[in-house]
């Protein structure tokens, strides 16, 4: 019985820590309540990025349509659970020196002479 109670206390502590990390400060009440779909401004506040960065991730393919976001009434809506999983994979891939636009088969750019 003591092991189960200790596990429940540990799970509660983990949930509080995750809510504090992912909740963000100054986020709207909708984002704090944990709604699944968010607007670009809510995502920017939640992640601490600018709205321009959110739109760039939407258009450059970092976040895929249908997986991370959908078009709703001419405006993108972002899925919170998909962005949370993206944050985990992004931190794991941050150590990789090769990005989406570069690979081992892409030659390094030439240096230009400075005059």
C-alpha positions, 0 to 999 in steps of 0.5 A, spaced: 500 500 500 505 504 501 508 503 494 502 505 491 501 511 495 508 513 493 507 512 486 501 517 486 505 522 490 510 522 484 505 522 479 502 528 482 509 531 482 511 530 475 504 533 473 505 539 477 512 540 474 509 539 467 504 544 468 508 549 470 513 548 465 508 548 459 503 552 462 507 558 461 507 565 464 502 570 461 498 565 457 491 566 456 486 562 460 484 557 454 491 555 454 492 554 461 486 550 461 489 545 456 485 546 450 487 542 445 487 547 439 490 554 440 491 560 435 498 562 433 498 568 438 496 563 444 502 558 441 507 564 441 505 566 448 505 558 450 512 557 447 515 563 448 516 565 441 514 571 437 508 570 432 513 571 426 516 564 428 510 561 429 508 563 422 515 561 419 514 554 422 507 553 419 510 555 412 517 552 412 514 545 413 517 545 420 510 543 423 506 539 418 499 541 416 494 535 418 499 533 424 501 539 428 496 544 425 489 545 421 486 550 417 480 553 420 476 559 418 482 561 414 486 561 420 491 556 422 489 552 429 495 548 432 494 542 436 497 542 443 499 535 444 502 535 437 507 541 439 508 538 446 511 531 442 515 536 437 518 540 443 521 533 445 523 531 439 526 538 437 530 538 444 533 531 442 535 533 435 538 540 437 545 536 438 545 534 430 549 539 426 545 537 420 538 541 419 533 539 414 536 543 408 543 540 409 545 533 408 552 529 407 550 530 399 550 537 399 556 541 398 559 546 402 558 553 400 564 557 396 567 563 400 567 569 397 573 574 396 572 580 400 574 586 397 
